[in-house]
Amino acid sequence: MEPVKSGTVLYCGKCGVEVTVTKDCGSADCSIACCGEPMKRKGGGCCCCGG
Ligand SMILES: [Zn+2]
């Protein structure tokens, strides 16, 4: 996963929880997990796959 930036909304595909990033992540290997799976980005990405 690419570094996440402030304002990015991430969601969990399993439980549906959503979190908003409040600070930029400088790591090139940023991964935020929920329910044992990496959270996905919501909005701002590809219109068809949400990436
Ligand atoms: Zn979850």
mmCIF file of the protein (N, C-alpha, C, O) and its ligand, coordinates in Angstrom:
data_MODEL
# 
_entry.id   MODEL 
# 
loop_
_entity.id 
_entity.type 
_entity.pdbx_number_of_molecules 
1 polymer     1 
2 non-polymer 1 
# 
_entity_poly.entity_id                      1 
_entity_poly.type                           'polypeptide(L)' 
_entity_poly.nstd_linkage                   no 
_entity_poly.nstd_monomer                   no 
_entity_poly.pdbx_seq_one_letter_code       MEPVKSGTVLYCGKCGVEVTVTKDCGSADCSIACCGEPMKRKGGGCCCCGG 
_entity_poly.pdbx_seq_one_letter_code_can   MEPVKSGTVLYCGKCGVEVTVTKDCGSADCSIACCGEPMKRKGGGCCCCGG 
_entity_poly.pdbx_strand_id                 A 
# 
loop_
_entity_poly_seq.entity_id 
_entity_poly_seq.num 
_entity_poly_seq.mon_id 
_entity_poly_seq.hetero 
1 1  MET n 
1 2  GLU n 
1 3  PRO n 
1 4  VAL n 
1 5  LYS n 
1 6  SER n 
1 7  GLY n 
1 8  THR n 
1 9  VAL n 
1 10 LEU n 
1 11 TYR n 
1 12 CYS n 
1 13 GLY n 
1 14 LYS n 
1 15 CYS n 
1 16 GLY n 
1 17 VAL n 
1 18 GLU n 
1 19 VAL n 
1 20 THR n 
1 21 VAL n 
1 22 THR n 
1 23 LYS n 
1 24 ASP n 
1 25 CYS n 
1 26 GLY n 
1 27 SER n 
1 28 ALA n 
1 29 ASP n 
1 30 CYS n 
1 31 SER n 
1 32 ILE n 
1 33 ALA n 
1 34 CYS n 
1 35 CYS n 
1 36 GLY n 
1 37 GLU n 
1 38 PRO n 
1 39 MET n 
1 40 LYS n 
1 41 ARG n 
1 42 LYS n 
1 43 GLY n 
1 44 GLY n 
1 45 GLY n 
1 46 CYS n 
1 47 CYS n 
1 48 CYS n 
1 49 CYS n 
1 50 GLY n 
1 51 GLY n 
# 
loop_
_struct_asym.id 
_struct_asym.entity_id 
A 1 
B 2 
# 
loop_
_chem_comp.id 
_chem_comp.type 
_chem_comp.mon_nstd_flag 
ALA 'L-peptide linking' y 
ARG 'L-peptide linking' y 
ASP 'L-peptide linking' y 
CYS 'L-peptide linking' y 
GLU 'L-peptide linking' y 
GLY 'peptide linking'   y 
ILE 'L-peptide linking' y 
LEU 'L-peptide linking' y 
LYS 'L-peptide linking' y 
MET 'L-peptide linking' y 
PRO 'L-peptide linking' y 
SER 'L-peptide linking' y 
THR 'L-peptide linking' y 
TYR 'L-peptide linking' y 
VAL 'L-peptide linking' y 
ZN  non-polymer         . 
# 
_pdbx_entity_nonpoly.entity_id   2 
_pdbx_entity_nonpoly.name        ? 
_pdbx_entity_nonpoly.comp_id     ZN 
# 
_pdbx_nonpoly_scheme.asym_id         B 
_pdbx_nonpoly_scheme.entity_id       2 
_pdbx_nonpoly_scheme.mon_id          ZN 
_pdbx_nonpoly_scheme.ndb_seq_num     1 
_pdbx_nonpoly_scheme.pdb_seq_num     101 
_pdbx_nonpoly_scheme.auth_seq_num    101 
_pdbx_nonpoly_scheme.pdb_mon_id      ZN 
_pdbx_nonpoly_scheme.auth_mon_id     ZN 
_pdbx_nonpoly_scheme.pdb_strand_id   A 
_pdbx_nonpoly_scheme.pdb_ins_code    . 
# 
loop_
_atom_site.group_PDB 
_atom_site.id 
_atom_site.type_symbol 
_atom_site.label_atom_id 
_atom_site.label_alt_id 
_atom_site.label_comp_id 
_atom_site.label_asym_id 
_atom_site.label_entity_id 
_atom_site.label_seq_id 
_atom_site.pdbx_PDB_ins_code 
_atom_site.Cartn_x 
_atom_site.Cartn_y 
_atom_site.Cartn_z 
_atom_site.occupancy 
_atom_site.B_iso_or_equiv 
_atom_site.pdbx_formal_charge 
_atom_site.auth_seq_id 
_atom_site.auth_comp_id 
_atom_site.auth_asym_id 
_atom_site.auth_atom_id 
_atom_site.pdbx_PDB_model_num 
ATOM   1   N  N  . MET A 1 1  ? 0.839   -1.193 0.000   1.00 0.00 ? 1   MET A N  1 
ATOM   2   C  CA . MET A 1 1  ? 0.000   0.000  0.000   1.00 0.00 ? 1   MET A CA 1 
ATOM   3   C  C  . MET A 1 1  ? 0.879   1.250  0.000   1.00 0.00 ? 1   MET A C  1 
ATOM   4   O  O  . MET A 1 1  ? 1.888   1.320  0.701   1.00 0.00 ? 1   MET A O  1 
ATOM   5   N  N  . GLU A 1 2  ? 0.474   2.225  -0.796  1.00 0.00 ? 2   GLU A N  1 
ATOM   6   C  CA . GLU A 1 2  ? 1.235   3.472  -0.828  1.00 0.00 ? 2   GLU A CA 1 
ATOM   7   C  C  . GLU A 1 2  ? 0.959   4.280  0.435   1.00 0.00 ? 2   GLU A C  1 
ATOM   8   O  O  . GLU A 1 2  ? -0.032  4.049  1.128   1.00 0.00 ? 2   GLU A O  1 
ATOM   9   N  N  . PRO A 1 3  ? 1.844   5.225  0.723   1.00 0.00 ? 3   PRO A N  1 
ATOM   10  C  CA . PRO A 1 3  ? 1.632   6.045  1.919   1.00 0.00 ? 3   PRO A CA 1 
ATOM   11  C  C  . PRO A 1 3  ? 0.272   6.727  1.888   1.00 0.00 ? 3   PRO A C  1 
ATOM   12  O  O  . PRO A 1 3  ? -0.164  7.224  0.850   1.00 0.00 ? 3   PRO A O  1 
ATOM   13  N  N  . VAL A 1 4  ? -0.376  6.744  3.017   1.00 0.00 ? 4   VAL A N  1 
ATOM   14  C  CA . VAL A 1 4  ? -1.669  7.411  3.101   1.00 0.00 ? 4   VAL A CA 1 
ATOM   15  C  C  . VAL A 1 4  ? -1.460  8.866  3.522   1.00 0.00 ? 4   VAL A C  1 
ATOM   16  O  O  . VAL A 1 4  ? -0.540  9.190  4.272   1.00 0.00 ? 4   VAL A O  1 
ATOM   17  N  N  . LYS A 1 5  ? -2.336  9.724  3.020   1.00 0.00 ? 5   LYS A N  1 
ATOM   18  C  CA . LYS A 1 5  ? -2.226  11.141 3.336   1.00 0.00 ? 5   LYS A CA 1 
ATOM   19  C  C  . LYS A 1 5  ? -3.376  11.591 4.223   1.00 0.00 ? 5   LYS A C  1 
ATOM   20  O  O  . LYS A 1 5  ? -4.429  10.957 4.296   1.00 0.00 ? 5   LYS A O  1 
ATOM   21  N  N  . SER A 1 6  ? -3.133  12.696 4.885   1.00 0.00 ? 6   SER A N  1 
ATOM   22  C  CA . SER A 1 6  ? -4.155  13.253 5.751   1.00 0.00 ? 6   SER A CA 1 
ATOM   23  C  C  . SER A 1 6  ? -5.452  13.479 4.991   1.00 0.00 ? 6   SER A C  1 
ATOM   24  O  O  . SER A 1 6  ? -5.440  14.015 3.883   1.00 0.00 ? 6   SER A O  1 
ATOM   25  N  N  . GLY A 1 7  ? -6.554  13.080 5.571   1.00 0.00 ? 7   GLY A N  1 
ATOM   26  C  CA . GLY A 1 7  ? -7.853  13.250 4.932   1.00 0.00 ? 7   GLY A CA 1 
ATOM   27  C  C  . GLY A 1 7  ? -8.336  12.012 4.218   1.00 0.00 ? 7   GLY A C  1 
ATOM   28  O  O  . GLY A 1 7  ? -9.506  11.916 3.848   1.00 0.00 ? 7   GLY A O  1 
ATOM   29  N  N  . THR A 1 8  ? -7.436  11.059 4.021   1.00 0.00 ? 8   THR A N  1 
ATOM   30  C  CA . THR A 1 8  ? -7.821  9.812  3.372   1.00 0.00 ? 8   THR A CA 1 
ATOM   31  C  C  . THR A 1 8  ? -8.768  9.010  4.267   1.00 0.00 ? 8   THR A C  1 
ATOM   32  O  O  . THR A 1 8  ? -8.530  8.859  5.465   1.00 0.00 ? 8   THR A O  1 
ATOM   33  N  N  . VAL A 1 9  ? -9.825  8.508  3.678   1.00 0.00 ? 9   VAL A N  1 
ATOM   34  C  CA . VAL A 1 9  ? -10.747 7.664  4.434   1.00 0.00 ? 9   VAL A CA 1 
ATOM   35  C  C  . VAL A 1 9  ? -10.476 6.206  4.082   1.00 0.00 ? 9   VAL A C  1 
ATOM   36  O  O  . VAL A 1 9  ? -10.458 5.827  2.911   1.00 0.00 ? 9   VAL A O  1 
ATOM   37  N  N  . LEU A 1 10 ? -10.271 5.417  5.096   1.00 0.00 ? 10  LEU A N  1 
ATOM   38  C  CA . LEU A 1 10 ? -10.055 3.985  4.905   1.00 0.00 ? 10  LEU A CA 1 
ATOM   39  C  C  . LEU A 1 10 ? -11.249 3.228  5.461   1.00 0.00 ? 10  LEU A C  1 
ATOM   40  O  O  . LEU A 1 10 ? -11.842 3.638  6.459   1.00 0.00 ? 10  LEU A O  1 
ATOM   41  N  N  . TYR A 1 11 ? -11.599 2.127  4.815   1.00 0.00 ? 11  TYR A N  1 
ATOM   42  C  CA . TYR A 1 11 ? -12.700 1.325  5.328   1.00 0.00 ? 11  TYR A CA 1 
ATOM   43  C  C  . TYR A 1 11 ? -12.336 -0.150 5.345   1.00 0.00 ? 11  TYR A C  1 
ATOM   44  O  O  . TYR A 1 11 ? -11.468 -0.614 4.606   1.00 0.00 ? 11  TYR A O  1 
ATOM   45  N  N  . CYS A 1 12 ? -13.023 -0.861 6.207   1.00 0.00 ? 12  CYS A N  1 
ATOM   46  C  CA . CYS A 1 12 ? -12.803 -2.295 6.325   1.00 0.00 ? 12  CYS A CA 1 
ATOM   47  C  C  . CYS A 1 12 ? -13.859 -3.022 5.514   1.00 0.00 ? 12  CYS A C  1 
ATOM   48  O  O  . CYS A 1 12 ? -15.052 -2.776 5.690   1.00 0.00 ? 12  CYS A O  1 
ATOM   49  N  N  . GLY A 1 13 ? -13.443 -3.904 4.638   1.00 0.00 ? 13  GLY A N  1 
ATOM   50  C  CA . GLY A 1 13 ? -14.373 -4.627 3.790   1.00 0.00 ? 13  GLY A CA 1 
ATOM   51  C  C  . GLY A 1 13 ? -15.164 -5.679 4.544   1.00 0.00 ? 13  GLY A C  1 
ATOM   52  O  O  . GLY A 1 13 ? -16.156 -6.198 4.032   1.00 0.00 ? 13  GLY A O  1 
ATOM   53  N  N  . LYS A 1 14 ? -14.736 -5.993 5.746   1.00 0.00 ? 14  LYS A N  1 
ATOM   54  C  CA . LYS A 1 14 ? -15.432 -7.034 6.520   1.00 0.00 ? 14  LYS A CA 1 
ATOM   55  C  C  . LYS A 1 14 ? -16.474 -6.452 7.451   1.00 0.00 ? 14  LYS A C  1 
ATOM   56  O  O  . LYS A 1 14 ? -17.641 -6.842 7.404   1.00 0.00 ? 14  LYS A O  1 
ATOM   57  N  N  . CYS A 1 15 ? -16.059 -5.514 8.303   1.00 0.00 ? 15  CYS A N  1 
ATOM   58  C  CA . CYS A 1 15 ? -16.992 -4.996 9.297   1.00 0.00 ? 15  CYS A CA 1 
ATOM   59  C  C  . CYS A 1 15 ? -17.549 -3.635 8.907   1.00 0.00 ? 15  CYS A C  1 
ATOM   60  O  O  . CYS A 1 15 ? -18.539 -3.179 9.480   1.00 0.00 ? 15  CYS A O  1 
ATOM   61  N  N  . GLY A 1 16 ? -16.913 -2.979 7.930   1.00 0.00 ? 16  GLY A N  1 
ATOM   62  C  CA . GLY A 1 16 ? -17.453 -1.726 7.431   1.00 0.00 ? 16  GLY A CA 1 
ATOM   63  C  C  . GLY A 1 16 ? -17.020 -0.491 8.192   1.00 0.00 ? 16  GLY A C  1 
ATOM   64  O  O  . GLY A 1 16 ? -17.457 0.614  7.870   1.00 0.00 ? 16  GLY A O  1 
ATOM   65  N  N  . VAL A 1 17 ? -16.179 -0.650 9.185   1.00 0.00 ? 17  VAL A N  1 
ATOM   66  C  CA . VAL A 1 17 ? -15.721 0.507  9.938   1.00 0.00 ? 17  VAL A CA 1 
ATOM   67  C  C  . VAL A 1 17 ? -14.937 1.450  9.025   1.00 0.00 ? 17  VAL A C  1 
ATOM   68  O  O  . VAL A 1 17 ? -14.242 1.011  8.109   1.00 0.00 ? 17  VAL A O  1 
ATOM   69  N  N  . GLU A 1 18 ? -15.058 2.739  9.289   1.00 0.00 ? 18  GLU A N  1 
ATOM   70  C  CA . GLU A 1 18 ? -14.329 3.720  8.493   1.00 0.00 ? 18  GLU A CA 1 
ATOM   71  C  C  . GLU A 1 18 ? -13.486 4.590  9.407   1.00 0.00 ? 18  GLU A C  1 
ATOM   72  O  O  . GLU A 1 18 ? -13.915 4.961  10.499  1.00 0.00 ? 18  GLU A O  1 
ATOM   73  N  N  . VAL A 1 19 ? -12.281 4.911  8.949   1.00 0.00 ? 19  VAL A N  1 
ATOM   74  C  CA . VAL A 1 19 ? -11.402 5.782  9.720   1.00 0.00 ? 19  VAL A CA 1 
ATOM   75  C  C  . VAL A 1 19 ? -10.854 6.870  8.808   1.00 0.00 ? 19  VAL A C  1 
ATOM   76  O  O  . VAL A 1 19 ? -10.610 6.635  7.625   1.00 0.00 ? 19  VAL A O  1 
ATOM   77  N  N  . THR A 1 20 ? -10.666 8.044  9.358   1.00 0.00 ? 20  THR A N  1 
ATOM   78  C  CA . THR A 1 20 ? -10.073 9.144  8.610   1.00 0.00 ? 20  THR A CA 1 
ATOM   79  C  C  . THR A 1 20 ? -8.645  9.374  9.097   1.00 0.00 ? 20  THR A C  1 
ATOM   80  O  O  . THR A 1 20 ? -8.398  9.490  10.297  1.00 0.00 ? 20  THR A O  1 
ATOM   81  N  N  . VAL A 1 21 ? -7.720  9.438  8.162   1.00 0.00 ? 21  VAL A N  1 
ATOM   82  C  CA . VAL A 1 21 ? -6.320  9.677  8.500   1.00 0.00 ? 21  VAL A CA 1 
ATOM   83  C  C  . VAL A 1 21 ? -6.135  11.161 8.811   1.00 0.00 ? 21  VAL A C  1 
ATOM   84  O  O  . VAL A 1 21 ? -6.534  12.020 8.025   1.00 0.00 ? 21  VAL A O  1 
ATOM   85  N  N  . THR A 1 22 ? -5.540  11.452 9.940   1.00 0.00 ? 22  THR A N  1 
ATOM   86  C  CA . THR A 1 22 ? -5.370  12.845 10.348  1.00 0.00 ? 22  THR A CA 1 
ATOM   87  C  C  . THR A 1 22 ? -3.945  13.332 10.164  1.00 0.00 ? 22  THR A C  1 
ATOM   88  O  O  . THR A 1 22 ? -3.673  14.528 10.273  1.00 0.00 ? 22  THR A O  1 
ATOM   89  N  N  . LYS A 1 23 ? -3.039  12.412 9.886   1.00 0.00 ? 23  LYS A N  1 
ATOM   90  C  CA . LYS A 1 23 ? -1.655  12.821 9.617   1.00 0.00 ? 23  LYS A CA 1 
ATOM   91  C  C  . LYS A 1 23 ? -1.108  11.966 8.490   1.00 0.00 ? 23  LYS A C  1 
ATOM   92  O  O  . LYS A 1 23 ? -1.448  10.789 8.368   1.00 0.00 ? 23  LYS A O  1 
ATOM   93  N  N  . ASP A 1 24 ? -0.257  12.566 7.665   1.00 0.00 ? 24  ASP A N  1 
ATOM   94  C  CA . ASP A 1 24 ? 0.345   11.825 6.572   1.00 0.00 ? 24  ASP A CA 1 
ATOM   95  C  C  . ASP A 1 24 ? 1.228   10.705 7.106   1.00 0.00 ? 24  ASP A C  1 
ATOM   96  O  O  . ASP A 1 24 ? 1.877   10.839 8.143   1.00 0.00 ? 24  ASP A O  1 
ATOM   97  N  N  . CYS A 1 25 ? 1.234   9.612  6.378   1.00 0.00 ? 25  CYS A N  1 
ATOM   98  C  CA . CYS A 1 25 ? 2.154   8.526  6.695   1.00 0.00 ? 25  CYS A CA 1 
ATOM   99  C  C  . CYS A 1 25 ? 3.331   8.611  5.738   1.00 0.00 ? 25  CYS A C  1 
ATOM   100 O  O  . CYS A 1 25 ? 3.144   8.657  4.522   1.00 0.00 ? 25  CYS A O  1 
ATOM   101 N  N  . GLY A 1 26 ? 4.539   8.631  6.278   1.00 0.00 ? 26  GLY A N  1 
ATOM   102 C  CA . GLY A 1 26 ? 5.721   8.767  5.443   1.00 0.00 ? 26  GLY A CA 1 
ATOM   103 C  C  . GLY A 1 26 ? 6.295   7.442  5.016   1.00 0.00 ? 26  GLY A C  1 
ATOM   104 O  O  . GLY A 1 26 ? 7.264   7.394  4.259   1.00 0.00 ? 26  GLY A O  1 
ATOM   105 N  N  . SER A 1 27 ? 5.709   6.369  5.494   1.00 0.00 ? 27  SER A N  1 
ATOM   106 C  CA . SER A 1 27 ? 6.235   5.059  5.180   1.00 0.00 ? 27  SER A CA 1 
ATOM   107 C  C  . SER A 1 27 ? 5.795   4.600  3.799   1.00 0.00 ? 27  SER A C  1 
ATOM   108 O  O  . SER A 1 27 ? 4.653   4.828  3.401   1.00 0.00 ? 27  SER A O  1 
ATOM   109 N  N  . ALA A 1 28 ? 6.692   3.957  3.072   1.00 0.00 ? 28  ALA A N  1 
ATOM   110 C  CA . ALA A 1 28 ? 6.353   3.444  1.747   1.00 0.00 ? 28  ALA A CA 1 
ATOM   111 C  C  . ALA A 1 28 ? 5.636   2.112  1.862   1.00 0.00 ? 28  ALA A C  1 
ATOM   112 O  O  . ALA A 1 28 ? 5.154   1.568  0.868   1.00 0.00 ? 28  ALA A O  1 
ATOM   113 N  N  . ASP A 1 29 ? 5.568   1.598  3.060   1.00 0.00 ? 29  ASP A N  1 
ATOM   114 C  CA . ASP A 1 29 ? 4.937   0.297  3.260   1.00 0.00 ? 29  ASP A CA 1 
ATOM   115 C  C  . ASP A 1 29 ? 3.858   0.417  4.321   1.00 0.00 ? 29  ASP A C  1 
ATOM   116 O  O  . ASP A 1 29 ? 3.786   -0.374 5.262   1.00 0.00 ? 29  ASP A O  1 
ATOM   117 N  N  . CYS A 1 30 ? 3.022   1.429  4.142   1.00 0.00 ? 30  CYS A N  1 
ATOM   118 C  CA . CYS A 1 30 ? 1.978   1.685  5.126   1.00 0.00 ? 30  CYS A CA 1 
ATOM   119 C  C  . CYS A 1 30 ? 0.850   0.678  4.981   1.00 0.00 ? 30  CYS A C  1 
ATOM   120 O  O  . CYS A 1 30 ? 0.350   0.449  3.880   1.00 0.00 ? 30  CYS A O  1 
ATOM   121 N  N  . SER A 1 31 ? 0.461   0.092  6.070   1.00 0.00 ? 31  SER A N  1 
ATOM   122 C  CA . SER A 1 31 ? -0.697  -0.796 6.036   1.00 0.00 ? 31  SER A CA 1 
ATOM   123 C  C  . SER A 1 31 ? -1.436  -0.701 7.358   1.00 0.00 ? 31  SER A C  1 
ATOM   124 O  O  . SER A 1 31 ? -0.859  -0.864 8.433   1.00 0.00 ? 31  SER A O  1 
ATOM   125 N  N  . ILE A 1 32 ? -2.720  -0.433 7.247   1.00 0.00 ? 32  ILE A N  1 
ATOM   126 C  CA . ILE A 1 32 ? -3.572  -0.346 8.424   1.00 0.00 ? 32  ILE A CA 1 
ATOM   127 C  C  . ILE A 1 32 ? -4.588  -1.470 8.306   1.00 0.00 ? 32  ILE A C  1 
ATOM   128 O  O  . ILE A 1 32 ? -5.326  -1.550 7.324   1.00 0.00 ? 32  ILE A O  1 
ATOM   129 N  N  . ALA A 1 33 ? -4.621  -2.320 9.291   1.00 0.00 ? 33  ALA A N  1 
ATOM   130 C  CA . ALA A 1 33 ? -5.462  -3.504 9.191   1.00 0.00 ? 33  ALA A CA 1 
ATOM   131 C  C  . ALA A 1 33 ? -6.628  -3.474 10.166  1.00 0.00 ? 33  ALA A C  1 
ATOM   132 O  O  . ALA A 1 33 ? -6.540  -2.907 11.255  1.00 0.00 ? 33  ALA A O  1 
ATOM   133 N  N  . CYS A 1 34 ? -7.719  -4.099 9.748   1.00 0.00 ? 34  CYS A N  1 
ATOM   134 C  CA . CYS A 1 34 ? -8.868  -4.324 10.621  1.00 0.00 ? 34  CYS A CA 1 
ATOM   135 C  C  . CYS A 1 34 ? -9.417  -5.698 10.283  1.00 0.00 ? 34  CYS A C  1 
ATOM   136 O  O  . CYS A 1 34 ? -9.429  -6.098 9.118   1.00 0.00 ? 34  CYS A O  1 
ATOM   137 N  N  . CYS A 1 35 ? -9.861  -6.407 11.274  1.00 0.00 ? 35  CYS A N  1 
ATOM   138 C  CA . CYS A 1 35 ? -10.376 -7.760 11.061  1.00 0.00 ? 35  CYS A CA 1 
ATOM   139 C  C  . CYS A 1 35 ? -9.334  -8.653 10.384  1.00 0.00 ? 35  CYS A C  1 
ATOM   140 O  O  . CYS A 1 35 ? -9.683  -9.614 9.698   1.00 0.00 ? 35  CYS A O  1 
ATOM   141 N  N  . GLY A 1 36 ? -8.074  -8.334 10.577  1.00 0.00 ? 36  GLY A N  1 
ATOM   142 C  CA . GLY A 1 36 ? -7.021  -9.168 10.031  1.00 0.00 ? 36  GLY A CA 1 
ATOM   143 C  C  . GLY A 1 36 ? -6.716  -8.926 8.570   1.00 0.00 ? 36  GLY A C  1 
ATOM   144 O  O  . GLY A 1 36 ? -5.904  -9.632 7.972   1.00 0.00 ? 36  GLY A O  1 
ATOM   145 N  N  . GLU A 1 37 ? -7.378  -7.908 7.982   1.00 0.00 ? 37  GLU A N  1 
ATOM   146 C  CA . GLU A 1 37 ? -7.116  -7.608 6.577   1.00 0.00 ? 37  GLU A CA 1 
ATOM   147 C  C  . GLU A 1 37 ? -6.771  -6.134 6.406   1.00 0.00 ? 37  GLU A C  1 
ATOM   148 O  O  . GLU A 1 37 ? -7.250  -5.290 7.164   1.00 0.00 ? 37  GLU A O  1 
ATOM   149 N  N  . PRO A 1 38 ? -5.937  -5.820 5.409   1.00 0.00 ? 38  PRO A N  1 
ATOM   150 C  CA . PRO A 1 38 ? -5.604  -4.415 5.167   1.00 0.00 ? 38  PRO A CA 1 
ATOM   151 C  C  . PRO A 1 38 ? -6.853  -3.608 4.828   1.00 0.00 ? 38  PRO A C  1 
ATOM   152 O  O  . PRO A 1 38 ? -7.707  -4.057 4.063   1.00 0.00 ? 38  PRO A O  1 
ATOM   153 N  N  . MET A 1 39 ? -6.948  -2.431 5.398   1.00 0.00 ? 39  MET A N  1 
ATOM   154 C  CA . MET A 1 39 ? -8.096  -1.578 5.111   1.00 0.00 ? 39  MET A CA 1 
ATOM   155 C  C  . MET A 1 39 ? -7.956  -0.967 3.718   1.00 0.00 ? 39  MET A C  1 
ATOM   156 O  O  . MET A 1 39 ? -6.848  -0.774 3.218   1.00 0.00 ? 39  MET A O  1 
ATOM   157 N  N  . LYS A 1 40 ? -9.111  -0.665 3.095   1.00 0.00 ? 40  LYS A N  1 
ATOM   158 C  CA . LYS A 1 40 ? -9.110  -0.129 1.735   1.00 0.00 ? 40  LYS A CA 1 
ATOM   159 C  C  . LYS A 1 40 ? -9.390  1.366  1.754   1.00 0.00 ? 40  LYS A C  1 
ATOM   160 O  O  . LYS A 1 40 ? -9.997  1.892  2.687   1.00 0.00 ? 40  LYS A O  1 
ATOM   161 N  N  . ARG A 1 41 ? -8.935  2.035  0.706   1.00 0.00 ? 41  ARG A N  1 
ATOM   162 C  CA . ARG A 1 41 ? -9.196  3.466  0.604   1.00 0.00 ? 41  ARG A CA 1 
ATOM   163 C  C  . ARG A 1 41 ? -10.590 3.711  0.059   1.00 0.00 ? 41  ARG A C  1 
ATOM   164 O  O  . ARG A 1 41 ? -11.076 2.995  -0.817  1.00 0.00 ? 41  ARG A O  1 
ATOM   165 N  N  . LYS A 1 42 ? -11.208 4.725  0.595   1.00 0.00 ? 42  LYS A N  1 
ATOM   166 C  CA . LYS A 1 42 ? -12.549 5.063  0.148   1.00 0.00 ? 42  LYS A CA 1 
ATOM   167 C  C  . LYS A 1 42 ? -12.509 6.418  -0.557  1.00 0.00 ? 42  LYS A C  1 
ATOM   168 O  O  . LYS A 1 42 ? -12.039 7.411  -0.002  1.00 0.00 ? 42  LYS A O  1 
ATOM   169 N  N  . GLY A 1 43 ? -13.005 6.435  -1.774  1.00 0.00 ? 43  GLY A N  1 
ATOM   170 C  CA . GLY A 1 43 ? -13.068 7.679  -2.523  1.00 0.00 ? 43  GLY A CA 1 
ATOM   171 C  C  . GLY A 1 43 ? -11.693 8.169  -2.959  1.00 0.00 ? 43  GLY A C  1 
ATOM   172 O  O  . GLY A 1 43 ? -10.667 7.698  -2.467  1.00 0.00 ? 43  GLY A O  1 
ATOM   173 N  N  . GLY A 1 44 ? -11.686 9.120  -3.888  1.00 0.00 ? 44  GLY A N  1 
ATOM   174 C  CA . GLY A 1 44 ? -10.450 9.709  -4.329  1.00 0.00 ? 44  GLY A CA 1 
ATOM   175 C  C  . GLY A 1 44 ? -9.616  8.816  -5.220  1.00 0.00 ? 44  GLY A C  1 
ATOM   176 O  O  . GLY A 1 44 ? -8.579  9.243  -5.727  1.00 0.00 ? 44  GLY A O  1 
ATOM   177 N  N  . GLY A 1 45 ? -10.047 7.595  -5.417  1.00 0.00 ? 45  GLY A N  1 
ATOM   178 C  CA . GLY A 1 45 ? -9.288  6.682  -6.232  1.00 0.00 ? 45  GLY A CA 1 
ATOM   179 C  C  . GLY A 1 45 ? -10.007 6.338  -7.510  1.00 0.00 ? 45  GLY A C  1 
ATOM   180 O  O  . GLY A 1 45 ? -10.722 7.161  -8.081  1.00 0.00 ? 45  GLY A O  1 
ATOM   181 N  N  . CYS A 1 46 ? -9.812  5.120  -7.951  1.00 0.00 ? 46  CYS A N  1 
ATOM   182 C  CA . CYS A 1 46 ? -10.464 4.656  -9.170  1.00 0.00 ? 46  CYS A CA 1 
ATOM   183 C  C  . CYS A 1 46 ? -11.977 4.598  -8.973  1.00 0.00 ? 46  CYS A C  1 
ATOM   184 O  O  . CYS A 1 46 ? -12.453 4.116  -7.945  1.00 0.00 ? 46  CYS A O  1 
ATOM   185 N  N  . CYS A 1 47 ? -12.732 5.088  -9.955  1.00 0.00 ? 47  CYS A N  1 
ATOM   186 C  CA . CYS A 1 47 ? -14.172 5.153  -9.825  1.00 0.00 ? 47  CYS A CA 1 
ATOM   187 C  C  . CYS A 1 47 ? -14.835 3.772  -9.884  1.00 0.00 ? 47  CYS A C  1 
ATOM   188 O  O  . CYS A 1 47 ? -15.948 3.586  -9.391  1.00 0.00 ? 47  CYS A O  1 
ATOM   189 N  N  . CYS A 1 48 ? -14.132 2.804  -10.496 1.00 0.00 ? 48  CYS A N  1 
ATOM   190 C  CA . CYS A 1 48 ? -14.764 1.507  -10.675 1.00 0.00 ? 48  CYS A CA 1 
ATOM   191 C  C  . CYS A 1 48 ? -14.339 0.479  -9.638  1.00 0.00 ? 48  CYS A C  1 
ATOM   192 O  O  . CYS A 1 48 ? -15.100 -0.434 -9.318  1.00 0.00 ? 48  CYS A O  1 
ATOM   193 N  N  . CYS A 1 49 ? -13.141 0.619  -9.120  1.00 0.00 ? 49  CYS A N  1 
ATOM   194 C  CA . CYS A 1 49 ? -12.694 -0.383 -8.164  1.00 0.00 ? 49  CYS A CA 1 
ATOM   195 C  C  . CYS A 1 49 ? -12.413 0.202  -6.794  1.00 0.00 ? 49  CYS A C  1 
ATOM   196 O  O  . CYS A 1 49 ? -12.116 -0.530 -5.850  1.00 0.00 ? 49  CYS A O  1 
ATOM   197 N  N  . GLY A 1 50 ? -12.507 1.524  -6.680  1.00 0.00 ? 50  GLY A N  1 
ATOM   198 C  CA . GLY A 1 50 ? -12.292 2.139  -5.392  1.00 0.00 ? 50  GLY A CA 1 
ATOM   199 C  C  . GLY A 1 50 ? -10.829 2.214  -4.992  1.00 0.00 ? 50  GLY A C  1 
ATOM   200 O  O  . GLY A 1 50 ? -10.489 2.727  -3.925  1.00 0.00 ? 50  GLY A O  1 
ATOM   201 N  N  . GLY A 1 51 ? -9.967  1.697  -5.858  1.00 0.00 ? 51  GLY A N  1 
ATOM   202 C  CA . GLY A 1 51 ? -8.551  1.728  -5.529  1.00 0.00 ? 51  GLY A CA 1 
ATOM   203 C  C  . GLY A 1 51 ? -8.006  3.107  -5.729  1.00 0.00 ? 51  GLY A C  1 
ATOM   204 O  O  . GLY A 1 51 ? -6.819  3.341  -5.503  1.00 0.00 ? 51  GLY A O  1 
HETATM 205 ZN ZN . ZN  B 2 .  ? -13.067 -4.640 10.366  1.00 0.00 2 101 ZN  A ZN 1 
# 
